[in-house]
């Protein structure tokens, strides 16, 4: 409709109709673009038509005609985007000049179906007599896939470049342990070269708390991740029984992002690890560069079985009927080759989750026909220092070990500084 034609028609109409046609003329005359203020037009239309309806029947038909016209215009020029239905990918993240490790940087791992409760577990005999934590474990025992909230797709230089990482430190750390993570970054978990090879670091975490507390912790993790580029966080609830789930999710990440890593340390955030000594040990393992040979070593546990008393380690017969575990290494900390990590991931697809994570690793090794080994330098229960009068944090006791469990952050700082002091003199090496 031309502006002049609209003007001629409007001469014979009441003032309200002239106002409306004026809006429409402007709407159609400016290069076909939408510059119509719908709310203003509707107010004018309603005012005029309400008056017309009081005067003559023709107002009703004119109202219907104009409303249909407006609906047609709205549908043609305002088509809303389709809703997110779970099959679409989210918008690409805005490029950042920060470290390449980005929050949710792999959409393929973002979208996964929500894992529902297996309600049939309620029919298991004695189910409702079990502690709530074990009921929850059994309800969700089949769930092995959770989305990543914080990812590190390029931590190892990509899948093809991951063979350049000699030792990857994989440290289990819940969101609230901010202080521990910071201490480790400054001490034994520093990313650095040693004797010509690279040591890299990742922290493995789920989510903690609920509501505002959970959101606050997730924001803290995101800030840490942005600054340090060293956190893997999945969207599952942190708990003792979910440590196994964390291990399986981490093994999946290794398979996708770091498949050619040579060796890994898997440990808690309260261990003291002498990572320089670890590199020395692993470089000396005859005929094993980590790429195609088995290695799984730590504090060996043999001839053990499920704890049937109701405590932290309680495993009821409803979860495991057998009274024995395959051999495994204590979960405080152990070392394994990249080859073994990939084997463990494949086996985890067939071995049901277990509430004791280190025992579960033994089950996966057993499924693959592999065995763990003992290393006397791994001390998950601390050092046995015979003389009470001795200082239990004397650096001379720790300078030759690989790892010791149970340290407070301040103790970690002090010990790392002392064992790396070039002036340290100890009776064991004849320098005291």
Steps between C-alpha positions, in 0.01 A plus 500: 500500500644840399506787745292722262227237462485454873460877538210518249310221673554651840329827407159343534567324831461619859803638681576168676509308172723768346744453788513124448548523125773754556689246711450233234617731221823573687539130567485406130686799354843481669680247275289212622659501848302460819482828686152446643443563870235238559406616847432858387301382199287268710418778744383727217310215334321406820402860577360563153322164460339522841345827392401356162324204659279738690398672175462247219533130416758565229752566775492134595591381151772761467645390836514136386665595172771710662569240771548230237736732314705562815519127577626434146764771536614365837532143372698608194744728680531346844586131481640382837797260505421133561527392865806313624389137486810316616608409148631843412843625585524811719638821349873505437687655794635851453871482417721594793857616534533292815666158514374257234332280762142628489182449695287246313718500191387169354125507426503124427564437869250763611189327371420168663170351604408539864564175683191389692468293816482125462188464713514121480776513762228566758394137449839367617468322834611722790536808278321737737712383794814636331646847568360769273836550327501135389136513392590797281804315366287201400232720342761660273759222470432469128579869432847544349456810285473855635562830319820696549458843654870590475713338234866486395498371142847638425674424829719236336546687174216312332466126449789483252733710715426325828807275476702809598350480851718264701319519835142622542406576861130412540391633839158434655378824659142602593396862427535625858872405520621826348790541743634150434495552124689826531765342720552215254538744211781665694671180615522146363229541232674784318487460123861492392767310311724263694791311347381582150136393540178682585286472814140617457212536750121462513260514793194271481179622658123465513258746659430559870209641696165617367330823399696820563793319664541274198485791255756694704744207501453446127582868439814463710603198295438690178720789619778257595465324168522826308816600685685169522352280226521182709149391611274226367154529654206272427137561588458230765479529878826451691489215751720215619297246302529714184881493498478197271282696258759777501771251406297358211418846364866598524608187311252592227653849484851350472384281213363803312747776587822340621510147353879488454609632838793293627421468872250627756491558873149455637470636853313701762559870566642429847796286391858618487647380171868532418439541128868540413562156651204362304648616171833344597329170583283490186791585271682206653225241440674265257335460162191703587446850364135492604363483148440129453594323824309436820589676824282545808693542823453633851419364846384150407189359668455122475269252670247765598124513463195720559451654843170372637484728806299818457770765462647716223626195308188286550409290196181295548431165337237676289788677321759219505419147607862379479715536812824570313654765278758451226839654580504880479704801612388736775309793354698770682742497209634266233683522167398343172604506138296669231453159341346364820275807535350428159453132587325597824258723312406218263443264792292757690237475228430143610568506875215634716587800717605424858489738799872446580699661220839336553341153522317579176830568324614156613183347354565666164863382501382148582248512215787586264723224639745752648642532851614796710844506660644631826736795536668555835524876438122544520379551860120543519498474881794728570856416598589266782748710695619289796641769725230709669743784560571537128334777301244319285532773239877483472559533123763227512222244553327613180772582252512150350132397509247531216187595694359514852135546595336746741658845503356836594560789255752680725694177553512449123649844441769453762596148398525576129728793568724294727537189283599723208755697700840445331663541841304211656733253674378159618662211685358244253713629212803576712466876466373575851 
